[in-house]
Amino acid sequence: MRAVICSTFDGPEALQLGEIEEPKPADDEILIDVHAASVSFMDTLLVSGRYQMRPPTPFVPGTEGAGVVVAVGAKVTRFRPGDRVACGNWMGGFAERMVAKEWTSMRLPPDVGFEPAATVGHNYGTAHYALVERANVRPGETVFITGAAGGVGLAAVDLARHLGLRVIAGVGSDDKAALVRSYGASDVINYRSEDLRARINSVTGREGVDVCFDNVGGAVFEQMARLMKWGGRLMPIGFTGGEIPSIPMNLPLLKNYSIVGVFAGLWAEKFPERAADMNNTLMQWLADGKIKPHIDRVLPLDEVKQAMRAVADRTVQGRIVLKIR
């Protein structure tokens, strides 16, 4: 079958299109014909050797796809061949067929297309786990979301609006402001050109934020450590800025706020039934129009390098989707 192959950890430019053997589902897995696969920042880190894990090479990147079930493992009970699904795995999505665990897969409602479905699990799953499970947000609270125009960030803006939060969106360029406002952000801060501390103090009346959903890390996280409300939750989601921050621990002590780690993928492995329930809820919200994934563009599989370069350069708003079939 046709697939994108990563043989060395030299980034997107080293990827090759080739033919590989079709994967076979384990007892608790399904095999799908992939119709669409989304491209995430995690994918670029994996092929560059900069993620928390390094799979053995060669491997097929791609953490999220949507398509039609063609076979199921012996212990699978929720799916059968012919079902339309979206699914996630640590790798394998940039291929004509991929396998995924039963509990990381979601049946698609009839009116949900493959392209938007392929963007829900990682983006909205991370946002939901962070805001609902980890931060335990309450309507009326203020959340500051960095990297707010990216895939996970925009999902967090969308979901926070749905949960009744006041959203302050942090972006790295002014051209992203209109999109995050359209998704429900009441204020937008460009942390590359504006004084972040002054702007947060201005829009919150010097009270700070209840929740910081930080995708960027580095100096942004370090500044937000000084801008939390009493009892707030400062959440490291990722480090797209390339720098893992460190902060003086007297800061959370003085304001009694929590630093709350968020690793949705590992949580899903440890609590598969809860993760499956969450995924099914998100897919139903998509069908009902309560959430609205933003697709920046749809590209063919052979333009995977272009797609991953755009993600790495942070020029993507929402998600790029690869059309496999």
N, C-alpha and C positions, 0 to 999 in steps of 0.2 A: 504494500500500500504506500501511497505518497505521504511524506511527512517532512517536517523541518527537523534537522538533526544538529545537535550541539555536540561536537567532538572535543572541543577545548574551551577553557574558560577565558576566551578572548573577546567577549562581547558580541553584539548583534552582527557585526561585520563578518564574523567567522562562521555564521550559520550557513548551512547548506540544505537545499532541497534534494531529497533522494527517496529511494525505495527501501522499506524495512518490512520485517515480518509483522503480520497482524497480531496485536496483543490478545491474550486469552484471559477471560474473566476468572478470578478465584471464586471460591464458594460464596463469598459475601459481596461480589461485585457484579456490575452490569457492563456490557459492551455496547457502545452506541456508534452509529453512523453520525459523525460530526457534521453539522450543517453550518454552524457559526462558532467562533471562539473569540473571547475578548483578550486584549493585550494589556497587562498590568505592569506597574513599576517593579513588582516582585519578579516578573519574568525577566526583565532586563538585569536585575541583580543576580538571578540564578545563572544566566548564561555568561555573566561577567565574573562569577566566583565570589560575589560580594554579599551573598545572602547567608543567613545563620546556618544553613545546611548546604552541603555540596553533594549532589547525586553523582553516582559513578557515570563516567562517560563511555560511550556516547548515550545521549538521552534525547527525548523529544520534549521541548519546553511547551508551556501552555497549561495554565492552572484551571481554566474554566471554559466549558463548552456547552453547546445545546444541540440536540439532534434526536434521533430515533433509535430506540433499543432494538438490537438485533439478536442478542443472546443474554442469558442471565446465569449466574452461578447456582449451584445446587441448593444453597440455603437462602436464596433471595425469595422473599414473599410479597414484596410491595410492587414489583414491576414484572412486565412480561413483554416479549417481542412485539413491536408495533407501537409501544407507548412513546409519546413525545415527552422529552425530559430536558432539564438542565442539570449539569453535574460539575463537580469540582474534584481536582486531584492535585498533588504537588507538581505533576508534570503530565505530558501526554496529549494536551489539547490541540496542538498545532499539527494535526494529522487527520487522515480520512476516517480513522476509527480510534477511540480511546476507551479505557476502562475507568470505572469509578466505583467507590464503595456505595452500597445501597443507601446508607444513611447520609451521604453527601449529595444525593440526587433528589430532584424535585419533579413531580409530574406537572406538565404545563397545562393550564386551562386552555380551552379551545381557541380563544381569541388572542392568545399571547404568541407572538412571533419568535423565531429562533434568535434573531439578533438582539432584541432587548433582553430576552431571557438569559442570554449568555453573559450579561453584565450584572446580574442581581446577586449571586451567591457571595462573591468576594467583597464587592463594594458595600452592598446593603447589609450583608452578614456581619462584616467588621463594624459598620456603624451601629447596627442594632445591638450587637454584643457589648460594644463600648458604652453606649448611652443607656441602654436598658439594664443589662446584666451587671456591668461594672460600676457605672456612675449612678445608677438608680435615680435617673433624672425625674424631676417633678415639673408639671406645667408652670410656666411663669419664670423659671430659672433662666439665667443668661449663660449661653455657651459661646466660646470663641473657637472657631474651627480654622486651622491653618491648612495651606494647600487646598483651599476650599473649592477651586475649580477643577481639581483632578478627580479621578474616578471615585476613590474612597471619600475624599473631602466633600464632593458635591452630593454624594449619597448621604453623608452625615448632615449636610445642610437641608436636604429634602426631608430626611427622616426627622430631624429636630423640629422642623416646621410642623410636620404631622403630629409630633408629640406635644406641641404647644409651648415650645421654648422660644425665647428671644435669641436670635442668631446674629452674632457678629462674625463676618467672614474675613479671613486673612488671605490675601492673594499676593503674588509676586510681580504682577504687571497689571496696569490699568485696563488693558483690553479684556480682562476676565471679570471686571466688576459687574457688567450688565447681566451676565449669565447667573452669577450667584445671587444677585438681587431678584432676578426672575424666579429663582427657586426658594425665596423666602427670607433672605438676609436683610435685616433692617439697617445694618451699617456694614461698610466695607472698608478695610484697612490694607493699604499696600505697604507691607513691612519692609520692602526694599527701598522705598523712597520716602516713607513717613517715619516719624518718631513713634515707635510702637507704644512705648510707655505713656507718652503724652496723649496719644489718641485713645487708648483704652481708658485712661483716667477721664478723658473728656466725655466719651460716649456712655460711661457707667457712673458719672458723677463721683469719680474717685473711689467707688466701692469695689471695683474689680469684678471678676467673673466667677460664677459658681463652678463652671466646668470649662476646662481647656482641652480640646481634642486636637492634639498636635501631631501632624504628619511630617514636620520639617526637621525638628531637633535643633542642635547647635545653639546659636545665639538667641533664636526666637524662643526656644524652650527656657533658656536661662533667664530671659527677660520676663516671661510669663510666671516664673517662680516667684516673682515679686509683685504680681498683679492678681493674685487669687483672693477671693473673698474668704472670710472666716468659714471653716467647714467645707471648703471647696474640694474639687477633685481635679488634679492635674494629671492628664493621661498621655503618656508617650505611646503613639500608634506606630510611627516609623521615623526614618531619618533620611528623607529625600534630599536634605541639604548636604548630606555626606559627612556630618560630624555628630558623634554621640555626645550629648551634653553631660555636664556634671554641675551640681548646685550645692551651696552650703546648706546643710541639713537643719540649721537653725531657722530657715525660712518656713518650712512646713510646721515646725514646732511653734513658732510665734503666732501663726494664724490658724493653727489646728486643722490645716487642710491635709488631704491625703494625696500621695503619688500612687496612681493606680495603673499598673501595667496591663496592656491589652495585646494578647496574642490569640486571635480568634481561631486560627487553624488548629492550634494545639488543644484549645478548649473543646473544639468539635470532636477531636479524637478521643478525649477523655470522657465526654458526655454526649455520645452520638445521638441518643434519643431526644435530648433537649435541642441539639443542633438541628435535627431533622424537623422538629416542631417549628423552630424558628424559620427555617428555610421555607416550609410550606406556608407559613403565615405571610412571609415576604412575597411569595409568588402570588398568593391570593390578593394581596394589596396591589401588586402590579396589575393583575387582571381587573381590579375594581377602580383603577386609576388613582389610588391613594399615594403611590410613589411613581416617579416618571424618570427612568434612567435616560441620561443624555448621551447620545452616540455622536461623537465628533465626526467620524467618517467610517465607511465600510470599504475595506480593501481586499483584493484577492490574496490567497495564501502566498503567492510568489512575491508579494510586496511586504513580507514580514520584516525585512531589515528596515525599510522605510518606516513601518509602523513602530518598531521598537526604538529607532532613533528619535522619533517624535516624542515618544513617552519619556525617554531618557533626557531629552532637552526641555521637557516640561512645556511644550507648545500645544499639548492636547488638552481640550476641555471635555471632561467626562471620560468616555472610553472610545478607543478604536476597536472595531470588530473586524476579524478576518472571516471572509465568506469562504467556506471550505467546499460546499456543494451548491 
